[in-house]
Amino acid sequence: MIGKNTLHILNGQEMYNYFKKTHFLEQEWMIPFNEAMCYGNTCDNLFSQKFVEIRAKVHQVTPAQYAEITLKPLALLFRGDFTHIALWFDSDMFCQINILTILAWLDQTNYKGRIDLHIVGDKFEPVDSFELKANGYYQLYKQVLIHKTLPAYIHPAPLKKGVELYLNYLNKEGDLLLYIQKHQNVPEKELVPALIEKFRDYGLGDTQYFEIIKAHRKTNP
């Protein structure tokens, strides 16, 4: 048992439910990060009212609904009395941009404790781990998610790859949009599962793909 000074942050409700069902990290503090920060706009004041309003609009929910879904589970994190944070995330772009957001908030709030990043596989089994400090990630977050520029140095390697994918995945000349363009006549319900399967490194879900297809076909009829 690691102890009650550790908070485990998991990438989303599905992982949280799986860990609960399998009794993994039983009796430990666990919370899900229910976001998709790789999609849509954001701002530099993380988890502020402005942030909530922007992200609620992205997800097409009210700010109150966003607060219930995303902020409420993070209450233990916001309390700020943990000396050890353990992050459990996949290696794909979706998860890595969520990691960057959490690390940026820890950096912004001057968190000085230990951070362990656990990269998990398809069945949520640990495949790699990194020990990190919340230092420099807020600046990285602003460079990447707000200014859309590639930093000169990014650590660890899975985060670097995730950032590179993020900065290119909605590029008109990128593989994803070219594939959507090539399959212009394929119905959305058929195209989405194909995209999820083909572009696994992105880690996007059906909701994001439906939005991307809709936006692309609107501007490229």
C-alpha positions, 0 to 999 in steps of 0.5 A: 500500500502506497499510503494516503499521501498519494493521489492517483489520477486516471485518464477518464471514467473508463479506466477509473471504472476498470480499476475499481472493478478489478480492485487495482489500487484498492483503498488508494485515492483515485480520481478520473480526469474526464477531458479531451484536451487535444480537441477544441480551444482552451486558455492559460488560466487552468480550471478557471471560470473562463476555462470552464466556459471555453471547455463547456462550449467545446463539449457542447454542455453547460458550464454546470454540466462541465463542472459536474463531469470534469471538475467535481471528480478533481476535488481531491486534486484541487484540495492540494494536500498530497505529496505524491501524484501518480498519473495513469495514462495511455501513450496516445496523443489524447492521453498525452495532452491530458497529461500535459494539462495536469502537469501544467496545473501542478506547475502553475500551483507550485506543486513540489511533491513527487510525480510518477507517470505510469504509461499503460497498455490496451488492457490498462496494464503498466508498460513504462514509468517516469519520475517527473517534477512539475517544472516547466510544464505550464510554459509547455502547455501555453506553447503547445495548446494556446500558441500551437508551437513545438517546444525545443525540448519535451520530456518524457518521450511519450509526451514529446510524441503526443505533442508532435501528433497534436500539432499536426493531426488537424493539418489539412495535409496531414494523414487524418484529414487526407484520409477523411477527404479520400473517403468523402462519400463514406457515411459518418457511422462507417467512417468513425470506426475505421478512423479509430482503428487506423489512427490508434496513435491519436487515441481519439474517440467517436465523439471527436471523430464525428466533430472532425468529420462534420467540420471538415465536410462543412468546409470541404463540401 
